[in-house]
Amino acid sequence: MSNINQSSGWRKATAGLAVAEQLAQAGERVAVPKTQAFVAVKRVGAHIGLKAGDMLLLDTLGAFTQAQDWEEGRRPIVWASNAYLMEQTGFSLSALKRHARRLAEIGVISFKDSPNGKRWGRRDADGVIIEAYGFDLSPLSARVEEFEQLQAELQAERELCQRLKRQVTVARRMIRARIESAVSGALRGPWAQFTDHFEELLDRLPRRIVASETLERLLAWFRELQERVEAAYLKATRANVVVENAAETSEQVTEQTQEMNPREDISDPHILITNQLNPVTCKCSKKENAAGVVPNAIPEEQVDRELEDWVDETRKKRGAALDLPTVMQACPEFATWARNMGGYLKDWGDLHRVAVQLRPMIGVSEHAWNLAQDRLGPQIATAALVLTFDKHCAGEVASPGGYLRGIVQKAGAGELHLERSFYGRLSGQAA
């Protein structure tokens, strides 16, 4: 190739340009494919300060290089004219110089100037550069490993931010649901103060991309508020139950006293007192009533036996080998939410109740939940929802509704082994 002379102009030396020259010398000692070098720098370009115009010029310069220019012991140097680069990029001369300077200061290219300040070069018959002066892209080769490591860190940061955002969303939905439930139920508590604090936190939600440290602080604030709201809600609920029970007991005592005091002057019409409970709620037989047996609530032992029979029947149908402690230990995130909402969970019925309350918080539709219960049965569907909730909070599942439907599809194909997921999580916690 014939010599091509182009003016490069003299430039003032800076620390950035000196570093770029050192990187160029290091890049000459390694062999990096051109594609790998450009992919690496493009993935982190915005993070290291490159603008769109910088990347356009870099791409234009890279188009002049050949594969053998990136081999060990060689330098990919470009001696294209300013006029040609301006034509290819659409830049003015001042813009071209500005972008080239930024590429060099950031340490992506280096300037290799000739003694007379001209930009030129030539290749041999095999296309190998014999001598050249101009834009040196060797710093890219020297920084490929650095750029790839930076990309891995940025990807981990993005995934962490996504997980934190999902956790903030879950906490935000739980707080809103609790406050709305308390207000609609006329429960006593500082709900107005909680609402004001909640609105302040909502105003702090970022409108742009922020670092994980900021999201972690936000999550801590939301969870602190959530704990206070849950504690107040639980306290108000218990107080309300106590008041209702006291009122009901007082009413029953009054009725019994009136019935047992024949001397009391009763002006109201006589009401026939019977031992039979409301036929809608009574589960006792007519023979028991006739024999004078007062029908009370079903004994706790019978409830336990019925629950065990239901669990055994479900296990036989689905081949499950799950118990309540295993489910709760394998899903610590769900267990925390469950304890805040319902206190101690003594059986699968309690777990089902809490799971139903938490379902909307992760965006699982009622249709998907009903389908899961219909196809899997109450117990397995509850366990599946618990697993889905915990994985979503841990950032392992982005679409809880889709994940739950996937479990239902596996069950329909006979490929569901839900217990393996729980024991696998236990093994991971122990590791």
Sequence and secondary structure as in RCSB ss.txt:
>XXXX:A:sequence
MSNINQSSGWRKATAGLAVAEQLAQAGERVAVPKTQAFVAVKRVGAHIGLKAGDMLLLDTLGAFTQAQDWEEGRR
PIVWASNAYLMEQTGFSLSALKRHARRLAEIGVISFKDSPNGKRWGRRDADGVIIEAYGFDLSPLSARVEEFEQL
QAELQAERELCQRLKRQVTVARRMIRARIESAVSGALRGPWAQFTDHFEELLDRLPRRIVASETLERLLAWFREL
QERVEAAYLKATRANVVVENAAETSEQVTEQTQEMNPREDISDPHILITNQLNPVTCKCSKKENAAGVVPNAIPE
EQVDRELEDWVDETRKKRGAALDLPTVMQACPEFATWARNMGGYLKDWGDLHRVAVQLRPMIGVSEHAWNLAQDR
LGPQIATAALVLTFDKHCAGEVASPGGYLRGIVQKAGAGELHLERSFYGRLSGQAA
>XXXX:A:secstr
     EE       HHHHHHHHHHHHHHTS   HHHHHHHHHHHHHHHT  HHHHHHHHHHHTT  GGGGSTT  
 EE   HHHHHHHH   HHHHHHHHHHHHHHTS EEE  TTSEEEEEE TTS EEEEEEEE HHHHHHHHHHHHH
HHHHHHHHHHHHHHHHHHHHHHHHHHHHHHHHHHTT  S HHHHHHHHHHHHHTS SS   HHHHHHHHHHHHHH
HHHHHHHHHHHHHHHHHHHHHHHHHHHHHHHHHHH TTS   S      S   TTT  S HHHHHTT       H
HHHHHHHHHHHHHHHHHH     HHHHHHH HHHHHHHHHHHS   SHHHHHHHHHHHGGGGT  HHHHHHHHHH
H HHHHHHHHHHHHHHHHTTS S HHHHHHHHHHHHHTT   HHHHHHHHHHHHH 
